[in-house]
Amino acid sequence: MGVRRGFLWVVRAAFLPMALPALAVASASALVSSDAAAQAQDRRPWLGIAMEPDPRAPGVRVTHVFRGSPADRAGFREGDRIVRVAELAITRGAEVVHAVSGHGVGDSVAITFVRDGAAQTAQVLLAPFPSQDDVLRMDLIGASAPAWRDLDIVSGNSPTSVSSLRGRVVLLDFWATWCAPCRVLVPKLGDLQARYGAQGLSVVGVSTEDSHEVALFAQRMAMRYAVAVDRRAETTRSYGVVSMPTLVIIDRRGVVRDVAIGYDPSGDARLDATVRGLLAEAPN
């Protein structure tokens, strides 16, 4: 199902299995459609982590810390085990969400966690809850592209790792066969690959759907670039993708330089200029 806002098409991928977010990513099932709802979201406090239960010990394990988030600024790391928020002992992730949501933006909250067997407490200054798109850009742009996991090649000469493309500019397109704006984007990405492939551009499409279905779709749509299937959605999760299409632009050094979420026809020229600019950069 798609939503069109002016010329911007965005499809929210609610099917993706995600780790439990602690006020880090909003619900992927709907778009905020009113100013009042958006303002209400802005007033929600944001911690900026993803969590999962830790069956071996009390508390919940931090599986991801979003770059630039309050948790990041307070020094949290992946693997930390949160055991207390203020006065509340933590046994599951929902309790972290509840405890944090009981405070306001700008409040300082004491969070106790265990790292390397030692308990310590950090004061976290809560920030306004950003949009899903802002979270994704904040987390990816300027950082090394996350490693790819368990990608199966179904069409073209798709590499199985982002590190193997070091020295090339990469357009990584997260898409789905049922996504209407994704279909609009296919020929445009094919044109970019045809024009700039010899200069060092690699377009790679990634879907979480059935391999056979994706291969047939790629053949029917004459996709002129590499296509891979993310069988367990691990790569899709590691990039924080909750919208289709999401285009991640990676430079020759393997650093994410831009993220385009949804499809906006007015952005075609900007995408072309971005690719040409990155191709002109010398790899380090």
N, C-alpha and C positions, 0 to 999 in steps of 0.2 A: 504494500500500500504506500502511496506517495503523497506528499504534501507540496503544493506549489505556492510559494510566496513571491508574487511578482514573477521574476524570471528565475528565482532560485528554487530548485527542486531538491528536497532532502528526503531520504527514506531512513527511518529509524529502525535499526536491526534488533528488535526486542528478543530475538531468538538466541542471541549469543550468550553462551554460558560464561558469566563473569564472576570473579571473586567478590565477596560481599564488600561494597564500598562504604566506608565510614564518612558520610557527608562529602564524598569525593566526586561522584558522578551521579547526576540526577536520574530519575527513571527513564529508561530508554523506550518506553512504550508510547510516549506522547510528546507533542511539541507544546511549549507555553504559547498560548494564543492571545492573551490579553495583557495590557500594561499592568493591571492590578496583580495578575499572577506573577508576572516578571518581577515586579517590585517586592512582592512577598518572598520570592526566592532570594532576591538580593539581601533581604534581612536575615536569612538563615545563616547560622555560623558554619564555617567550613574548616575541617581538620586536614583533609587531603591525604588519606591513606586508603588502601584496600586491605582486607583482612580475610583470614580463614580460621576455622577452629584448630586448636592444637590438641590432638587427642592424647599426647604424651605428657601434658603438663597443664596447670591452670592458666586461664587467660586465653587470648587470641593472638595469633601470629600475624605480623605485618608482612604482607606479600608484595606491596608496592608503596613507595612514597612518591607522591607527585611533585615534580620539580617546581620550586617556587611557592609551594604550599606552606601553611603554618607548621605542619609536621616536619617538612623539610628544613625550614628555618630553625626549628627547635632541635634539629640534629637527629631525628629518627632515621632508622635504617631498615631495609628489608631484613627480616629474620628476628627483629625485636618482638618480644612477647608482652603485650599490654595486659597488666593484671589489675590496675586500678585507675579510675578517672575521678578526680576529686575524692569524695568519700565512698564511692561505689566500687565494690569488688567486682571484677569482670570475669564472667564465665563464657560469654558468647558475644559475637559482634554486635547484635542488636542492642545490647546494653551500652556499648560505646556510643552508638548512634543516639540512643535515648539520653545518655548523660551529657553529651556535647550539645544536643539540641535544647537542653534545659538552660543553656547559657546564651548570651547575646554576642553579636559581632563586637570585637574589641575587648572582650573579657579575656583574662588570663586564667587558664585552667591547668591544674597540676595533674600530670599523667605519669603514673608509675609503670615502668616496664623492666623486663629482664633481658640483659644482653651478656652473653658469655658467662651465664650463671650468676651474675651479680645484678641486684635490683638497684635502680636509680630512678630519680624523678626529674621530669623536665616541665618547665612552665611554658605552655603553648598559648600564644596570642591568636585568638580566633579571627579569621577574616571573613568577608562576605562570600557567600556561595556563588562561584562563577558558573557560567553556562557550560554545557557539555563541550561545545566547540572551543571555548576559551581554555578549558582544562586540557583538552587534547593538544592544542597549540603550545600551551605553557610547558607541557610535559615533554614534547618531542623536539620543538624547534631549538636548534643550537646544541642538541645532544647527539651522541653517536646513535645511528639507527639500530634498534634492537635486532638481535640475531633472529634468523628465521628458523622455525622448528617444524620438522615433519611435513615439508611441502612436497607434494607429488606432482611431477611434470605431466601435463596432459596435452599440451599443444605448444609447438615451437621449441626453441632451445632455451628453456627456462633454467637458470642456475638454481641450485638448491641452498645457497647461502648468500647473504648480502656481502660477506667478506670477499667472495670470489669476484664481485663486481667492483672492488676497489680500483680506482682509476677511471671509472665510468660514471656518468650521471644517470641516476635511476629514477624513473617514475613508477612508483609502486601503487597500483590501483586496487583497492578493496571494493569488490563489486558482487552482484548476484544476478542470476538469470531472470528473476522476477522483477528486477528493479528497472523501471522505465527510464529514469535519467541515466542509469548505467549504460543502457543501450544507445542512448544519444551520444554518450562519450566515446563509445568503442571506435567509430571511424575517425574521430579526431585524434585519439591516441595512436591509431594506426598510421595516420598521416605524419604525426610527429616522429614515429619510429622510422618511417620511410625516408623522411627528410634528413634526420639527424643521426640515424644509427651508425653510419660510417664515421661520424665525427665523435662518437663515444657515448651515445644515448642508448639506454636499455629500458624499455617499457615492460613491466611485469604485472600481469593481472592475477589477483588472488581471490578465490572463492572458497566458501566453506561447504559448498554443496557436493552432491554425489559426483564422483569423478567421471562416470560415463555420461551423465547429463551435461556436465560442464564441457566435456570434449565435443559432444554433439553440437552444443550451442556455439562453441568457438568455431567449429567448421561451418555451421549455418550462417554465422555472422561474419565469416571471413576475417577473423581477428588476426591481424598481421603482426602480432607481437607474442611474447611468451606468456603462457597461461599455466597457473599451478593451482592445486587444490590443497587447502589447509584442513587436513582430515579431522583433527581434533580442535580446530580453532585456536590453537596455542599461539600461532603467530599473530592472528587477528587480535587476540586478547592482549598480547604483549605490546601492540601498537595502540591499545585503548580504543579501538574502532567500535562505534555504536551507530554509525550512520552510513548509508550507502548512497552514492559512492563516496569514498574518502581517498584522496590522492596525496601520497606522501612523496615529497621531492627531496632526493638525497644527492649530495655533491660528490665529487671525485674522491674526497677523503673519507666518505662514509658518514658524514654529518647531515642530519635533517635540516634543510634550509627553509622549507615552507610546507604548509598543509592546506589543501583545498577540500572543503567539506561540502557535499552537495554538488550540483552543477549549475553554473551561471554562465549563459552564453556570452555575456559581456566580458567574462574573464579569459576568453580564448587567447586574445592578443597578449594579455599579461602572462599567461602560462608559456606561450611561445617565447616571449622576451626573457622570462626566467630561465628557460632551458638554454637559450643561446648565451645568456650571461654566465651560467654555470659551466657550459662547455668551453667558454673562453678562459676560464680559470685554470691555472696550471696546477696539477696534482702535487701535493707535498710528499 
